[in-house]
Amino acid sequence: MSARGDWRAGLPGGRWAGGLLFLTVLMATSYYTVVIGWLLLYLLRTLTTGLGGVDASALFAEVTGDLPAQAAATARIGYSSIIRGARSAGES
C-alpha cells in the first residue's frame, strides 16, 4: 500500500472539468480586464480633453489601439483595489 492510499477522490473526468473551468474563468477575467482598461482610459480622456466635436468611432479606435495606456489604466485600478482591500482588512 502506498503512502497516499489506494483510493482516488473525485468524479471521473474531474481533473479535465476543473481544468476547463479554470481556463474559462481565466479567459473571462482577461476579457473583463481589457474592457475595464478601455473604460478607464476613455474616462480619463473624457475628463482631460472633453468630447466636444470628437468622432466616437475614431476615439474608440484610439483608445483600443493604445495598449500601453490601457494596461497602465487597468493596472492602476487593480493596484488601488488591492491596496484598498488590504488596508480595510488590516483595520478590522
TIMI-2910 file (N, C-alpha, C, CB; in pm, 1 decimal, decimal comma, always signed):
<rs>
+----------+----------+----------+----------+----------+----------+----------+----------+----------+----------+----------+----------+------+
!      n_x !      n_y !      n_z !     ca_x !     ca_y !     ca_z !      c_x !      c_y !      c_z !     cb_x !     cb_y !     cb_z ! resn !
+----------+----------+----------+----------+----------+----------+----------+----------+----------+----------+----------+----------+------+
!    +85,0 !   -118,5 !     +0,0 !     +0,0 !     +0,0 !     +0,0 !    +88,9 !   +124,0 !     +0,0 !    -96,4 !     +0,3 !   +122,8 !  Met !
!    +55,8 !   +219,9 !    -82,9 !   +135,8 !   +340,8 !    -91,5 !   +101,6 !   +436,2 !    +23,5 !   +114,0 !   +409,9 !   -227,2 !  Ser !
!   +184,8 !   +539,6 !    +37,6 !   +163,2 !   +636,7 !   +145,1 !    +33,8 !   +714,5 !   +123,7 !   +281,6 !   +733,6 !   +154,3 !  Ala !
!     -5,5 !   +732,8 !     +0,0 !   -128,2 !   +807,3 !    -29,7 !   -252,1 !   +721,4 !    -15,5 !   -122,2 !   +864,5 !   -169,4 !  Arg !
!   -235,9 !   +595,5 !    -14,7 !   -351,3 !   +506,6 !    -10,1 !   -387,3 !   +459,1 !   -149,8 !   -471,0 !   +576,7 !    +54,7 !  Gly !
!   -478,4 !   +367,4 !   -157,2 !   -518,3 !   +311,9 !   -286,0 !   -653,0 !   +365,6 !   -334,9 !   -524,4 !   +161,6 !   -276,8 !  Asp !
!   -701,2 !   +472,5 !   -277,1 !   -828,6 !   +527,7 !   -318,9 !   -807,0 !   +656,1 !   -397,3 !   -918,5 !   +553,2 !   -198,0 !  Trp !
!   -902,0 !   +689,1 !   -476,3 !   -897,4 !   +812,5 !   -555,4 !  -1022,5 !   +892,8 !   -524,2 !   -886,7 !   +782,4 !   -709,3 !  Arg !
!  -1003,9 !  +1019,6 !   -495,1 !  -1117,5 !  +1106,7 !   -465,8 !  -1163,4 !  +1177,4 !   -592,3 !  -1080,9 !  +1209,6 !   -357,2 !  Ala !
!  -1287,6 !  +1217,7 !   -592,5 !  -1339,5 !  +1295,2 !   -704,6 !  -1416,4 !  +1211,8 !   -804,2 !  -1227,9 !  +1364,3 !   -774,3 !  Gly !
!  -1473,5 !  +1280,5 !   -898,7 !  -1552,2 !  +1216,2 !  -1002,3 !  -1465,7 !  +1183,5 !  -1123,1 !  -1669,1 !  +1305,0 !  -1043,4 !  Leu !
!  -1505,9 !  +1085,5 !  -1202,5 !  -1431,6 !  +1058,8 !  -1326,1 !  -1434,6 !  +1181,6 !  -1417,1 !  -1490,4 !   +935,6 !  -1399,7 !  Pro !
!  -1320,2 !  +1218,6 !  -1467,4 !  -1312,0 !  +1336,3 !  -1553,4 !  -1309,5 !  +1466,6 !  -1476,1 !  -1427,1 !  +1337,7 !  -1648,6 !  Gly !
!  -1295,1 !  +1459,5 !  -1345,5 !  -1297,2 !  +1579,4 !  -1262,9 !  -1179,3 !  +1671,3 !  -1289,1 !  -1299,6 !  +1541,3 !  -1118,3 !  Gly !
!  -1061,9 !  +1614,9 !  -1312,2 !   -944,4 !  +1698,4 !  -1342,7 !   -965,2 !  +1773,9 !  -1473,1 !   -816,5 !  +1611,9 !  -1351,4 !  Arg !
!  -1020,1 !  +1705,4 !  -1571,7 !  -1044,8 !  +1768,6 !  -1701,2 !  -1147,3 !  +1880,6 !  -1686,8 !  -1093,3 !  +1664,6 !  -1804,1 !  Trp !
!  -1255,3 !  +1855,8 !  -1613,8 !  -1358,2 !  +1957,1 !  -1593,4 !  -1302,9 !  +2075,3 !  -1514,2 !  -1479,3 !  +1896,7 !  -1521,0 !  Ala !
!  -1220,6 !  +2047,3 !  -1414,3 !  -1159,4 !  +2154,2 !  -1336,2 !  -1066,9 !  +2239,9 !  -1420,7 !  -1082,9 !  +2096,4 !  -1219,2 !  Gly !
!   -988,7 !  +2175,4 !  -1506,8 !   -900,1 !  +2249,5 !  -1597,0 !   -978,4 !  +2336,1 !  -1693,8 !   -811,1 !  +2153,8 !  -1674,3 !  Gly !
!  -1087,7 !  +2282,4 !  -1746,2 !  -1172,3 !  +2359,0 !  -1837,1 !  -1235,7 !  +2478,0 !  -1765,4 !  -1281,1 !  +2269,1 !  -1897,0 !  Leu !
!  -1280,1 !  +2456,3 !  -1643,5 !  -1337,7 !  +2565,6 !  -1565,2 !  -1233,0 !  +2673,0 !  -1537,2 !  -1395,9 !  +2512,5 !  -1433,4 !  Leu !
!  -1111,8 !  +2632,6 !  -1502,7 !  -1004,7 !  +2728,2 !  -1477,3 !   -975,7 !  +2811,8 !  -1601,6 !   -877,8 !  +2655,4 !  -1431,8 !  Phe !
!   -965,6 !  +2749,0 !  -1717,6 !   -939,3 !  +2822,5 !  -1841,6 !  -1054,0 !  +2918,5 !  -1875,0 !   -917,4 !  +2724,3 !  -1957,8 !  Leu !
!  -1176,7 !  +2876,2 !  -1850,0 !  -1292,2 !  +2961,7 !  -1876,0 !  -1288,2 !  +3086,0 !  -1788,4 !  -1422,5 !  +2884,6 !  -1852,6 !  Thr !
!  -1259,9 !  +3067,3 !  -1660,5 !  -1252,8 !  +3180,5 !  -1568,5 !  -1136,0 !  +3271,5 !  -1606,2 !  -1238,1 !  +3131,3 !  -1422,6 !  Val !
!  -1022,4 !  +3213,3 !  -1643,4 !   -906,6 !  +3292,2 !  -1683,7 !   -937,5 !  +3377,1 !  -1806,7 !   -787,6 !  +3200,7 !  -1711,8 !  Leu !
!  -1004,6 !  +3319,4 !  -1904,8 !  -1038,9 !  +3393,8 !  -2026,1 !  -1141,1 !  +3503,8 !  -1996,4 !  -1093,8 !  +3298,4 !  -2133,5 !  Met !
!  -1239,4 !  +3475,0 !  -1912,4 !  -1338,7 !  +3577,2 !  -1877,5 !  -1273,2 !  +3691,4 !  -1801,1 !  -1452,8 !  +3516,0 !  -1794,1 !  Ala !
!  -1182,7 !  +3658,3 !  -1710,2 !  -1112,4 !  +3761,6 !  -1634,3 !  -1028,2 !  +3847,5 !  -1727,8 !  -1023,7 !  +3698,3 !  -1525,1 !  Thr !
!   -961,3 !  +3785,4 !  -1822,3 !   -881,3 !  +3860,3 !  -1919,2 !   -968,9 !  +3954,1 !  -2000,7 !   -805,7 !  +3764,6 !  -2012,1 !  Ser !
!  -1082,9 !  +3905,2 !  -2044,5 !  -1174,6 !  +3986,7 !  -2124,1 !  -1220,9 !  +4108,2 !  -2044,8 !  -1295,6 !  +3903,3 !  -2169,3 !  Tyr !
!  -1268,4 !  +4085,6 !  -1923,9 !  -1320,0 !  +4196,7 !  -1845,0 !  -1210,0 !  +4293,3 !  -1801,8 !  -1392,4 !  +4144,0 !  -1723,0 !  Tyr !
!  -1088,5 !  +4244,3 !  -1784,5 !   -976,3 !  +4332,5 !  -1754,0 !   -950,3 !  +4427,2 !  -1870,3 !   -849,9 !  +4250,8 !  -1722,3 !  Thr !
!   -957,0 !  +4376,4 !  -1990,8 !   -937,5 !  +4460,5 !  -2109,9 !  -1049,0 !  +4564,6 !  -2120,1 !   -933,4 !  +4373,4 !  -2238,5 !  Val !
!  -1172,4 !  +4523,2 !  -2097,8 !  -1285,1 !  +4616,3 !  -2106,9 !  -1274,6 !  +4724,5 !  -1999,1 !  -1419,0 !  +4540,4 !  -2093,6 !  Val !
!  -1235,8 !  +4686,3 !  -1877,6 !  -1217,1 !  +4785,6 !  -1771,3 !  -1107,2 !  +4883,8 !  -1810,4 !  -1182,3 !  +4716,5 !  -1636,9 !  Ile !
!  -1001,2 !  +4835,1 !  -1870,9 !   -895,2 !  +4923,5 !  -1918,8 !   -945,9 !  +5022,5 !  -2022,0 !   -782,2 !  +4842,3 !  -1977,4 !  Gly !
!  -1030,5 !  +4977,1 !  -2114,3 !  -1089,1 !  +5067,2 !  -2213,1 !  -1172,4 !  +5174,4 !  -2144,6 !  -1175,1 !  +4989,0 !  -2313,5 !  Trp !
!  -1255,3 !  +5132,3 !  -2051,0 !  -1342,9 !  +5227,5 !  -1982,6 !  -1263,4 !  +5331,8 !  -1904,5 !  -1437,5 !  +5153,7 !  -1888,7 !  Leu !
!  -1159,8 !  +5286,9 !  -1835,3 !  -1079,8 !  +5380,8 !  -1757,1 !  -1006,0 !  +5479,9 !  -1845,9 !   -980,4 !  +5305,5 !  -1670,3 !  Leu !
!   -950,1 !  +5430,8 !  -1954,4 !   -879,7 !  +5520,0 !  -2045,6 !   -977,1 !  +5616,9 !  -2113,4 !   -803,4 !  +5438,6 !  -2151,2 !  Leu !
!  -1093,9 !  +5567,2 !  -2150,5 !  -1196,6 !  +5652,9 !  -2209,3 !  -1240,2 !  +5759,9 !  -2109,8 !  -1317,9 !  +5569,3 !  -2254,3 !  Tyr !
!  -1260,2 !  +5721,9 !  -1983,9 !  -1297,1 !  +5818,2 !  -1880,5 !  -1187,9 !  +5921,8 !  -1861,1 !  -1325,5 !  +5747,0 !  -1748,9 !  Leu !
!  -1063,6 !  +5877,5 !  -1856,5 !   -951,6 !  +5969,6 !  -1839,9 !   -945,0 !  +6069,6 !  -1955,1 !   -820,1 !  +5892,2 !  -1830,0 !  Leu !
!   -958,6 !  +6020,4 !  -2077,0 !   -954,1 !  +6110,5 !  -2192,7 !  -1074,0 !  +6204,2 !  -2194,3 !   -949,1 !  +6030,2 !  -2323,0 !  Arg !
!  -1189,5 !  +6157,0 !  -2150,4 !  -1307,7 !  +6241,9 !  -2144,8 !  -1289,9 !  +6353,6 !  -2043,3 !  -1431,1 !  +6159,2 !  -2110,6 !  Thr !
!  -1235,2 !  +6319,6 !  -1926,5 !  -1216,2 !  +6419,7 !  -1822,2 !  -1107,7 !  +6521,1 !  -1857,2 !  -1182,1 !  +6351,9 !  -1691,9 !  Leu !
!  -1005,6 !  +6478,1 !  -1928,8 !   -895,0 !  +6569,0 !  -1958,1 !   -917,8 !  +6652,4 !  -2083,8 !   -767,4 !  +6490,7 !  -1972,8 !  Thr !
!   -977,3 !  +6596,2 !  -2188,2 !   -992,1 !  +6669,7 !  -2313,7 !  -1136,0 !  +6698,8 !  -2351,4 !   -928,0 !  +6593,7 !  -2423,7 !  Thr !
!  -1231,3 !  +6633,9 !  -2288,9 !  -1372,1 !  +6653,1 !  -2324,0 !  -1406,7 !  +6577,4 !  -2450,6 !  -1403,7 !  +6801,7 !  -2341,5 !  Gly !
!  -1533,3 !  +6580,0 !  -2486,5 !  -1579,1 !  +6506,9 !  -2604,5 !  -1636,6 !  +6597,9 !  -2712,6 !  -1682,7 !  +6405,5 !  -2564,4 !  Leu !
!  -1622,8 !  +6727,2 !  -2698,1 !  -1679,3 !  +6819,6 !  -2795,9 !  -1617,8 !  +6802,1 !  -2934,1 !  -1660,3 !  +6962,1 !  -2749,4 !  Gly !
!  -1700,5 !  +6771,2 !  -3032,4 !  -1654,5 !  +6758,9 !  -3169,9 !  -1568,9 !  +6637,7 !  -3199,2 !  -1579,8 !  +6878,1 !  -3205,8 !  Gly !
!  -1572,9 !  +6536,0 !  -3115,4 !  -1491,2 !  +6416,4 !  -3135,0 !  -1576,4 !  +6308,1 !  -3200,2 !  -1431,7 !  +6366,2 !  -2999,9 !  Val !
!  -1520,3 !  +6244,4 !  -3303,2 !  -1587,0 !  +6131,6 !  -3367,5 !  -1575,0 !  +6010,0 !  -3275,7 !  -1525,6 !  +6102,2 !  -3508,8 !  Asp !
!  -1689,0 !  +5952,0 !  -3236,8 !  -1689,9 !  +5842,4 !  -3140,1 !  -1611,9 !  +5721,3 !  -3190,3 !  -1832,9 !  +5802,0 !  -3108,5 !  Ala !
!  -1624,9 !  +5687,2 !  -3317,7 !  -1554,0 !  +5569,6 !  -3369,0 !  -1402,9 !  +5593,8 !  -3372,6 !  -1605,1 !  +5533,4 !  -3509,7 !  Ser !
!  -1361,4 !  +5715,4 !  -3402,3 !  -1218,3 !  +5746,8 !  -3401,5 !  -1163,2 !  +5742,1 !  -3259,4 !  -1192,8 !  +5885,3 !  -3463,9 !  Ala !
!  -1241,4 !  +5790,2 !  -3163,1 !  -1197,8 !  +5785,6 !  -3024,3 !  -1186,4 !  +5642,0 !  -2975,9 !  -1294,1 !  +5863,7 !  -2935,4 !  Leu !
!  -1283,5 !  +5557,6 !  -3011,3 !  -1278,5 !  +5417,0 !  -2971,9 !  -1158,2 !  +5348,3 !  -3033,8 !  -1407,2 !  +5344,9 !  -3012,5 !  Phe !
!  -1130,1 !  +5376,5 !  -3161,2 !  -1013,7 !  +5317,2 !  -3226,6 !   -885,2 !  +5363,6 !  -3159,7 !  -1011,7 !  +5352,8 !  -3375,8 !  Ala !
!   -880,6 !  +5489,1 !  -3117,9 !   -762,3 !  +5540,6 !  -3049,1 !   -744,7 !  +5474,1 !  -2912,6 !   -772,3 !  +5693,0 !  -3032,8 !  Glu !
!   -853,3 !  +5460,8 !  -2839,3 !   -847,0 !  +5402,1 !  -2705,6 !   -809,8 !  +5253,3 !  -2712,6 !   -981,7 !  +5420,0 !  -2633,2 !  Val !
!   -870,9 !  +5180,2 !  -2804,3 !   -843,0 !  +5036,5 !  -2812,5 !   -707,2 !  +5008,8 !  -2874,8 !   -951,4 !  +4966,3 !  -2892,7 !  Thr !
!   -652,2 !  +5103,5 !  -2947,3 !   -522,2 !  +5082,3 !  -3009,3 !   -405,7 !  +5122,9 !  -2921,0 !   -515,1 !  +5157,3 !  -3137,5 !  Gly !
!   -432,8 !  +5186,6 !  -2808,9 !   -327,3 !  +5235,0 !  -2720,4 !   -306,2 !  +5135,3 !  -2606,7 !   -362,2 !  +5375,3 !  -2664,4 !  Asp !
!   -242,3 !  +5022,8 !  -2636,9 !   -227,6 !  +4914,4 !  -2540,1 !   -146,6 !  +4953,3 !  -2416,6 !   -163,0 !  +4796,6 !  -2606,4 !  Leu !
!    -34,1 !  +5023,6 !  -2427,0 !    +38,1 !  +5059,6 !  -2303,8 !    -44,0 !  +5147,3 !  -2209,2 !   +166,6 !  +5131,4 !  -2339,1 !  Pro !
!   -117,3 !  +5244,5 !  -2262,1 !   -200,3 !  +5329,5 !  -2177,3 !   -314,8 !  +5249,6 !  -2116,4 !   -255,3 !  +5448,1 !  -2257,4 !  Ala !
!   -371,5 !  +5158,4 !  -2193,8 !   -478,8 !  +5073,3 !  -2143,7 !   -427,3 !  +4982,2 !  -2032,5 !   -539,1 !  +4989,5 !  -2258,0 !  Gln !
!   -311,9 !  +4923,5 !  -2052,0 !   -254,0 !  +4835,8 !  -1949,6 !   -222,2 !  +4913,9 !  -1823,6 !   -127,4 !  +4767,3 !  -2002,3 !  Ala !
!   -173,7 !  +5035,6 !  -1838,5 !   -143,2 !  +5119,1 !  -1722,3 !   -270,0 !  +5155,6 !  -1646,0 !    -69,8 !  +5246,2 !  -1765,7 !  Ala !
!   -376,1 !  +5190,3 !  -1717,3 !   -502,2 !  +5224,4 !  -1651,3 !   -559,7 !  +5103,7 !  -1578,4 !   -603,7 !  +5277,6 !  -1753,4 !  Ala !
!   -553,0 !  +4988,0 !  -1639,7 !   -603,0 !  +4866,3 !  -1575,9 !   -519,8 !  +4831,2 !  -1453,9 !   -603,0 !  +4749,6 !  -1674,8 !  Thr !
!   -388,4 !  +4842,3 !  -1464,8 !   -301,3 !  +4813,0 !  -1351,4 !   -326,3 !  +4910,3 !  -1237,2 !   -154,5 !  +4818,2 !  -1394,0 !  Ala !
!   -350,2 !  +5036,2 !  -1271,2 !   -375,8 !  +5137,9 !  -1169,4 !   -499,6 !  +5103,4 !  -1088,2 !   -392,1 !  +5275,6 !  -1233,9 !  Arg !
!   -608,2 !  +5067,4 !  -1153,9 !   -731,0 !  +5035,8 !  -1081,4 !   -716,1 !  +4904,3 !  -1005,3 !   -850,4 !  +5028,3 !  -1178,2 !  Ile !
!   -647,8 !  +4808,3 !  -1063,8 !   -625,6 !  +4682,3 !   -993,9 !   -540,2 !  +4700,4 !   -870,4 !   -561,1 !  +4582,1 !  -1086,0 !  Gly !
!   -433,6 !  +4776,3 !   -883,1 !   -344,0 !  +4801,5 !   -770,4 !   -415,8 !  +4877,0 !   -659,9 !   -220,9 !  +4879,6 !   -816,0 !  Tyr !
!   -492,0 !  +4980,4 !   -698,3 !   -561,6 !  +5058,2 !   -595,4 !   -668,6 !  +4974,7 !   -526,0 !   -624,8 !  +5183,7 !   -656,9 !  Ser !
!   -733,1 !  +4884,4 !   -599,1 !   -832,3 !  +4796,5 !   -537,2 !   -767,5 !  +4701,1 !   -438,6 !   -907,7 !  +4717,8 !   -643,7 !  Ser !
!   -651,7 !  +4648,1 !   -474,4 !   -581,1 !  +4555,8 !   -385,5 !   -533,8 !  +4628,8 !   -260,6 !   -461,5 !  +4490,7 !   -458,0 !  Ile !
!   -476,3 !  +4747,4 !   -277,3 !   -428,0 !  +4824,0 !   -163,0 !   -544,3 !  +4862,7 !    -71,6 !   -352,6 !  +4949,9 !   -210,4 !  Ile !
!   -654,3 !  +4908,3 !   -132,1 !   -771,0 !  +4945,9 !    -52,0 !   -824,8 !  +4826,3 !    +25,3 !   -880,9 !  +5004,5 !   -141,4 !  Arg !
!   -829,2 !  +4710,8 !    -39,9 !   -876,6 !  +4589,2 !    +27,3 !   -782,9 !  +4546,1 !   +139,4 !   -891,7 !  +4475,8 !    -73,3 !  Gly !
!   -653,2 !  +4557,8 !   +116,0 !   -556,7 !  +4520,6 !   +219,8 !   -564,9 !  +4615,1 !   +339,4 !   -414,4 !  +4520,7 !   +162,8 !  Ala !
!   -584,2 !  +4741,7 !   +311,5 !   -596,3 !  +4839,1 !   +421,7 !   -722,9 !  +4814,2 !   +503,7 !   -597,3 !  +4983,5 !   +366,3 !  Arg !
!   -833,1 !  +4788,8 !   +436,0 !   -957,4 !  +4764,8 !   +509,9 !   -950,6 !  +4633,1 !   +587,0 !  -1077,8 !  +4763,7 !   +413,8 !  Ser !
!   -880,0 !  +4535,0 !   +535,1 !   -864,8 !  +4408,5 !   +606,7 !   -777,0 !  +4427,9 !   +730,5 !   -804,3 !  +4300,5 !   +514,1 !  Ala !
!   -679,1 !  +4516,8 !   +719,9 !   -592,2 !  +4542,7 !   +832,6 !   -658,1 !  +4622,8 !   +943,2 !   -471,1 !  +4613,4 !   +786,3 !  Gly !
!   -763,2 !  +4697,0 !   +908,9 !   -831,9 !  +4779,2 !  +1008,4 !   -927,4 !  +4698,3 !  +1095,3 !   -907,9 !  +4890,2 !   +939,7 !  Glu !
!   -972,5 !  +4584,9 !  +1044,4 !  -1070,6 !  +4507,5 !  +1121,7 !  -1007,3 !  +4404,4 !  +1209,4 !  -1167,5 !  +4440,6 !  +1030,6 !  Ser !
+----------+----------+----------+----------+----------+----------+----------+----------+----------+----------+----------+----------+------+
</rs>
